Amino acid sequence: MKRRDFLSASVAAGAATMAGMQSDANAATGKQEIVELIKYRLNVGSGKNRVEEFYRDAAIPALNRAGIKNVGAFNVFFGPTDPTLYIMIPHPNIESVLTVPQKLLDDAEYNKAGADFLNTTLDNIAYVRRESSLLQCFAHMPKVEVPTEMLKNKSRIYEIRIYESHSVKAGNLKVEMFNNGSEIDIFKDSDLNPVLFGQTIVGPMMPNLTYMLAFNDMDERFASWDKFRTHPDWLQLREVEKYKDTVSNITDIILRPLGCSQI
């Protein structure tokens, strides 16, 4: 079996296993995007901008040429204090996750524009570490939704929240709460502006789900969360017994988009 076929089968099997443990409404439909979420720990000093420059000049244009649109690029506004950069790449399916990297390497323009980054040496590293996760978008929100009306606002912010659960069953119930319980609809009605809801199928801190929200500024964020907390449908949903105690830890990070971000 070829390496790519083996990886494709392995990841697909993992996704199928997760889907099989979910309710029928949450099962994979084949139309749910797979989002690659990449976290870079950056160098300090003069080399800290090399990852951003690589994505701006080489990677994002090449991804667009390969058919991947709406690539997000963010740095941390509030959150971990070490220099960090996040990249979000929406793929139509697992096959795209596995084939796009080679498409980029076969792209002469990509290799030329990204030469400093791609050909870096051990004594001149471009970043400290790279950590990747794969997220399967929820059935109720199967694709990344770009907040197009906000894109001209250079002060816009994004909130990324990671909900860890103490077991796979608890994690699936929390996904069900967003899907079948229509918590996503409550988010939208509260002006929380969802961009992404995804269940992690490969990555750290599993089981977990990750979602991203968009706001024009921090004042709008606070106002929208206040609206959510008092929403009558949320007050009713949170009392459903089977959904209680399904989240064991929450990571909350506020991001600012880079100039090259398409989200």
Secondary structure, DSSP 4 states (H G I P E B T S, - for coil): --HHHHHHHHHHHHHHHHHHTS-GGGS--S-S-EEEEEEEEPP-GGGTTHHHHHIIIIIHHHHHHTT----EEEEEEES-SS-EEEEEEEESSHHHHHHHHHHHHT-HHHHHHTHHHHT--GGG-S-SEEEEEEEEEPTTS-S----GGGTT-TT-EEEEEEEE-SSHHHHHHHHHHHHTT-HHHHHHHTT--EEEEEEEEESSS-SEEEEEEEESSHHHHHHHHHHHHT-HHHHHHTT-GGGTT---EEEEEEEEE-TT---
